[in-house]
Amino acid sequence: MAGLRLSWREEAKKKVAWKAVELVKDGWIVGLGSGSTAAYAIFFLGKRVKEEKLDVLVVPTSYQSFFLAVKEKIPVTSLDEHPKLNLTIDGADEVDKNLNMIKGGGAALTREKIVGFASEKYVIIIDETKLVDKLGLNMPIPVEVLPFATSVVINKLKETWKNVKIREGKGKVGPIITDNGNFIVDVYCGGIENPEKVNNKIRSIPGVVETGLFIKMADLVYVGKKDGKIEVLTKT
């Protein structure tokens, strides 16, 4: 809204989104993540397409990012047509010092992981509140599960973690449904010592489609700081 001053977090999100969009080159195929920070990136990419006549195609990871791309008049494609992407820009819910992440607060984790995997460079944009010493202390691990297997998966997860809940919608009765037609189960683990081991353990359960643990996937993380600066983290 005109005249409304943004919080430092929103300003930080805008800055890192623009920084990431500046990486995009003419002729590239770009993956678009989901969430509030990724939404800024989609807006800025649309701005470059309009003002610079930038020739790009994008692969959205959710209906949210698809409709935003259409709104900004960015040409949309698919992984069927372009299974290799030059770059994906996405947000994250938590990022640790090794650039491992928790994603899936918006329930788009499976498509986000596929698109990130298909990209030559996977760029994450966050504000500094998303940097953590240990994953899972402040939020659960989202797990996408086939509806048919939900009870089996939850029972198995509860053998290790007591607090396991199917994610329910706000303002509607029943579970959140992903873009793939599945459920989200949230695993409250109280902190993760070995993210890779936990990821493999959860994924080994039949009925689990994917987890929100993104291990060794990010190539570059732009962190928007409260002081207005941008911190750049790279894969070691």
LOTIZA-658735 format. One record per residue (C-alpha): residue number from 1; residue in one letter; chain; x, y, z. Coordinates in nm, 3 decimals. Layout:
BEGIN
SITE  pos  code  unit        x        y        z
SITE  NUM     A     A        X        Y        Z
...
This chain:
BEGIN
SITE  pos  code  unit        x        y        z
SITE    1     M     A    0.000    0.000    0.000
SITE    2     A     A    0.122    0.350   -0.084
SITE    3     G     A    0.277    0.533    0.210
SITE    4     L     A    0.308    0.217    0.420
SITE    5     R     A    0.663    0.159    0.543
SITE    6     L     A    0.780   -0.200    0.518
SITE    7     S     A    0.937   -0.381    0.813
SITE    8     W     A    1.311   -0.450    0.798
SITE    9     R     A    1.233   -0.815    0.718
SITE   10     E     A    1.024   -0.724    0.414
SITE   11     E     A    1.290   -0.481    0.299
SITE   12     A     A    1.551   -0.754    0.343
SITE   13     K     A    1.342   -1.000    0.142
SITE   14     K     A    1.310   -0.750   -0.141
SITE   15     K     A    1.685   -0.684   -0.148
SITE   16     V     A    1.788   -1.050   -0.163
SITE   17     A     A    1.516   -1.124   -0.419
SITE   18     W     A    1.649   -0.853   -0.649
SITE   19     K     A    2.008   -0.972   -0.593
SITE   20     A     A    1.910   -1.323   -0.703
SITE   21     V     A    1.709   -1.203   -1.003
SITE   22     E     A    2.013   -1.005   -1.121
SITE   23     L     A    2.184   -1.341   -1.183
SITE   24     V     A    1.934   -1.438   -1.453
SITE   25     K     A    2.067   -1.415   -1.808
SITE   26     D     A    1.895   -1.392   -2.144
SITE   27     G     A    1.782   -1.729   -2.275
SITE   28     W     A    1.782   -1.902   -1.936
SITE   29     I     A    1.532   -2.151   -1.798
SITE   30     V     A    1.460   -2.058   -1.436
SITE   31     G     A    1.291   -2.248   -1.155
SITE   32     L     A    1.064   -2.041   -0.930
SITE   33     G     A    1.014   -2.135   -0.567
SITE   34     S     A    0.716   -2.066   -0.345
SITE   35     G     A    0.655   -1.841   -0.046
SITE   36     S     A    0.671   -1.472    0.037
SITE   37     T     A    1.039   -1.415   -0.047
SITE   38     A     A    1.015   -1.608   -0.375
SITE   39     A     A    0.710   -1.397   -0.460
SITE   40     Y     A    0.930   -1.086   -0.458
SITE   41     A     A    1.173   -1.262   -0.693
SITE   42     I     A    0.891   -1.342   -0.934
SITE   43     F     A    0.779   -0.979   -0.929
SITE   44     F     A    1.133   -0.853   -0.999
SITE   45     L     A    1.188   -1.110   -1.274
SITE   46     G     A    0.867   -0.991   -1.436
SITE   47     K     A    1.002   -0.637   -1.413
SITE   48     R     A    1.318   -0.739   -1.598
SITE   49     V     A    1.114   -0.923   -1.862
SITE   50     K     A    0.905   -0.611   -1.926
SITE   51     E     A    1.174   -0.345   -1.907
SITE   52     E     A    1.472   -0.530   -2.056
SITE   53     K     A    1.280   -0.763   -2.289
SITE   54     L     A    1.459   -1.045   -2.108
SITE   55     D     A    1.400   -1.376   -2.286
SITE   56     V     A    1.342   -1.638   -2.016
SITE   57     L     A    1.117   -1.933   -1.943
SITE   58     V     A    1.021   -2.033   -1.590
SITE   59     V     A    0.920   -2.356   -1.417
SITE   60     P     A    0.697   -2.277   -1.116
SITE   61     T     A    0.704   -2.513   -0.815
SITE   62     S     A    0.346   -2.449   -0.705
SITE   63     Y     A    0.016   -2.306   -0.820
SITE   64     Q     A    0.104   -1.997   -0.617
SITE   65     S     A    0.421   -1.931   -0.815
SITE   66     F     A    0.251   -2.034   -1.140
SITE   67     F     A   -0.025   -1.775   -1.104
SITE   68     L     A    0.224   -1.507   -0.994
SITE   69     A     A    0.436   -1.577   -1.303
SITE   70     V     A    0.129   -1.556   -1.527
SITE   71     K     A    0.028   -1.230   -1.358
SITE   72     E     A    0.373   -1.084   -1.428
SITE   73     K     A    0.355   -1.210   -1.789
SITE   74     I     A    0.660   -1.436   -1.756
SITE   75     P     A    0.648   -1.724   -2.005
SITE   76     V     A    0.592   -2.056   -1.827
SITE   77     T     A    0.730   -2.394   -1.926
SITE   78     S     A    0.762   -2.738   -1.763
SITE   79     L     A    1.024   -2.995   -1.669
SITE   80     D     A    0.889   -3.218   -1.944
SITE   81     E     A    0.998   -2.956   -2.197
SITE   82     H     A    1.311   -2.844   -2.010
SITE   83     P     A    1.438   -3.108   -1.762
SITE   84     K     A    1.761   -2.910   -1.704
SITE   85     L     A    1.737   -2.560   -1.559
SITE   86     N     A    2.003   -2.289   -1.547
SITE   87     L     A    1.896   -2.151   -1.211
SITE   88     T     A    1.633   -2.186   -0.941
SITE   89     I     A    1.548   -1.908   -0.695
SITE   90     D     A    1.371   -2.013   -0.377
SITE   91     G     A    1.324   -1.926   -0.012
SITE   92     A     A    1.372   -2.143    0.298
SITE   93     D     A    1.227   -2.176    0.646
SITE   94     E     A    1.561   -2.255    0.814
SITE   95     V     A    1.923   -2.265    0.693
SITE   96     D     A    2.217   -2.393    0.898
SITE   97     K     A    2.590   -2.314    0.867
SITE   98     N     A    2.639   -2.604    0.624
SITE   99     L     A    2.358   -2.466    0.401
SITE  100     N     A    2.132   -2.758    0.487
SITE  101     M     A    1.772   -2.640    0.500
SITE  102     I     A    1.421   -2.705    0.618
SITE  103     K     A    1.159   -2.612    0.361
SITE  104     G     A    0.793   -2.690    0.323
SITE  105     G     A    0.617   -2.435    0.537
SITE  106     G     A    0.406   -2.367    0.230
SITE  107     A     A    0.364   -2.739    0.152
SITE  108     A     A    0.547   -2.722   -0.184
SITE  109     L     A    0.855   -2.914   -0.069
SITE  110     T     A    0.849   -3.203   -0.317
SITE  111     R     A    0.826   -2.990   -0.629
SITE  112     E     A    1.077   -2.744   -0.484
SITE  113     K     A    1.326   -3.025   -0.425
SITE  114     I     A    1.278   -3.165   -0.775
SITE  115     V     A    1.325   -2.826   -0.940
SITE  116     G     A    1.627   -2.747   -0.722
SITE  117     F     A    1.782   -3.082   -0.812
SITE  118     A     A    1.727   -3.015   -1.183
SITE  119     S     A    1.912   -2.681   -1.168
SITE  120     E     A    2.274   -2.601   -1.244
SITE  121     K     A    2.264   -2.343   -0.963
SITE  122     Y     A    2.022   -2.342   -0.668
SITE  123     V     A    2.000   -1.998   -0.507
SITE  124     I     A    1.824   -1.946   -0.173
SITE  125     I     A    1.701   -1.606   -0.053
SITE  126     I     A    1.619   -1.546    0.314
SITE  127     D     A    1.626   -1.284    0.587
SITE  128     E     A    1.864   -1.334    0.879
SITE  129     T     A    1.593   -1.474    1.111
SITE  130     K     A    1.602   -1.793    0.902
SITE  131     L     A    1.968   -1.864    0.988
SITE  132     V     A    1.994   -2.122    1.268
SITE  133     D     A    2.267   -2.308    1.453
SITE  134     K     A    2.067   -2.630    1.443
SITE  135     L     A    1.777   -2.727    1.217
SITE  136     G     A    1.445   -2.825    1.371
SITE  137     L     A    1.462   -2.640    1.700
SITE  138     N     A    1.204   -2.380    1.601
SITE  139     M     A    0.995   -2.561    1.342
SITE  140     P     A    0.897   -2.915    1.245
SITE  141     I     A    1.023   -3.121    0.955
SITE  142     P     A    0.746   -3.124    0.693
SITE  143     V     A    0.692   -3.463    0.532
SITE  144     E     A    0.475   -3.515    0.224
SITE  145     V     A    0.281   -3.840    0.256
SITE  146     L     A    0.044   -4.039    0.037
SITE  147     P     A   -0.306   -4.017    0.191
SITE  148     F     A   -0.341   -4.398    0.175
SITE  149     A     A   -0.032   -4.439    0.394
SITE  150     T     A   -0.080   -4.154    0.642
SITE  151     S     A   -0.166   -4.360    0.951
SITE  152     V     A    0.113   -4.609    0.883
SITE  153     V     A    0.368   -4.332    0.835
SITE  154     I     A    0.260   -4.143    1.147
SITE  155     N     A    0.277   -4.458    1.361
SITE  156     K     A    0.626   -4.534    1.235
SITE  157     L     A    0.746   -4.176    1.289
SITE  158     K     A    0.612   -4.182    1.646
SITE  159     E     A    0.851   -4.466    1.729
SITE  160     T     A    1.128   -4.204    1.714
SITE  161     W     A    0.950   -3.871    1.765
SITE  162     K     A    0.653   -3.834    1.999
SITE  163     N     A    0.513   -3.514    1.849
SITE  164     V     A    0.396   -3.595    1.496
SITE  165     K     A    0.089   -3.423    1.352
SITE  166     I     A   -0.094   -3.411    1.023
SITE  167     R     A   -0.104   -3.049    0.910
SITE  168     E     A   -0.454   -2.904    0.902
SITE  169     G     A   -0.580   -2.600    0.717
SITE  170     K     A   -0.673   -2.271    0.878
SITE  171     G     A   -1.030   -2.165    0.811
SITE  172     K     A   -1.124   -2.506    0.672
SITE  173     V     A   -1.181   -2.850    0.817
SITE  174     G     A   -0.936   -3.124    0.730
SITE  175     P     A   -0.574   -3.165    0.622
SITE  176     I     A   -0.369   -2.942    0.396
SITE  177     I     A   -0.361   -3.089    0.044
SITE  178     T     A   -0.039   -3.041   -0.154
SITE  179     D     A   -0.027   -2.956   -0.525
SITE  180     N     A    0.041   -3.327   -0.574
SITE  181     G     A   -0.278   -3.429   -0.393
SITE  182     N     A   -0.097   -3.555   -0.081
SITE  183     F     A   -0.096   -3.472    0.292
SITE  184     I     A    0.170   -3.297    0.500
SITE  185     V     A    0.281   -3.453    0.828
SITE  186     D     A    0.485   -3.229    1.059
SITE  187     V     A    0.753   -3.395    1.272
SITE  188     Y     A    0.855   -3.194    1.579
SITE  189     C     A    1.202   -3.325    1.658
SITE  190     G     A    1.344   -3.062    1.894
SITE  191     G     A    1.664   -3.019    1.695
SITE  192     I     A    1.853   -3.234    1.447
SITE  193     E     A    2.210   -3.350    1.514
SITE  194     N     A    2.253   -3.527    1.180
SITE  195     P     A    2.015   -3.390    0.911
SITE  196     E     A    2.128   -3.638    0.644
SITE  197     K     A    2.069   -3.938    0.870
SITE  198     V     A    1.725   -3.811    0.973
SITE  199     N     A    1.632   -3.740    0.611
SITE  200     N     A    1.728   -4.092    0.503
SITE  201     K     A    1.544   -4.248    0.796
SITE  202     I     A    1.217   -4.069    0.718
SITE  203     R     A    1.241   -4.129    0.343
SITE  204     S     A    1.286   -4.504    0.403
SITE  205     I     A    0.925   -4.532    0.527
SITE  206     P     A    0.688   -4.658    0.255
SITE  207     G     A    0.429   -4.393    0.178
SITE  208     V     A    0.663   -4.100    0.234
SITE  209     V     A    0.689   -3.899   -0.086
SITE  210     E     A    0.955   -3.651    0.028
SITE  211     T     A    1.085   -3.463    0.330
SITE  212     G     A    1.142   -3.094    0.387
SITE  213     L     A    1.509   -3.156    0.470
SITE  214     F     A    1.719   -3.022    0.183
SITE  215     I     A    2.068   -3.164    0.231
SITE  216     K     A    2.370   -3.019    0.047
SITE  217     M     A    2.152   -2.872   -0.227
SITE  218     A     A    2.196   -2.495   -0.201
SITE  219     D     A    2.483   -2.347   -0.402
SITE  220     L     A    2.437   -1.989   -0.287
SITE  221     V     A    2.238   -1.826   -0.006
SITE  222     Y     A    2.166   -1.453    0.005
SITE  223     V     A    2.085   -1.340    0.357
SITE  224     G     A    1.910   -1.006    0.408
SITE  225     K     A    2.032   -0.843    0.729
SITE  226     K     A    1.858   -0.608    0.967
SITE  227     D     A    2.126   -0.345    0.901
SITE  228     G     A    2.036   -0.343    0.532
SITE  229     K     A    2.336   -0.542    0.412
SITE  230     I     A    2.334   -0.874    0.227
SITE  231     E     A    2.545   -1.163    0.351
SITE  232     V     A    2.648   -1.418    0.087
SITE  233     L     A    2.694   -1.782    0.188
SITE  234     T     A    2.838   -2.034   -0.055
SITE  235     K     A    2.874   -2.409   -0.061
SITE  236     T     A    3.212   -2.522    0.075
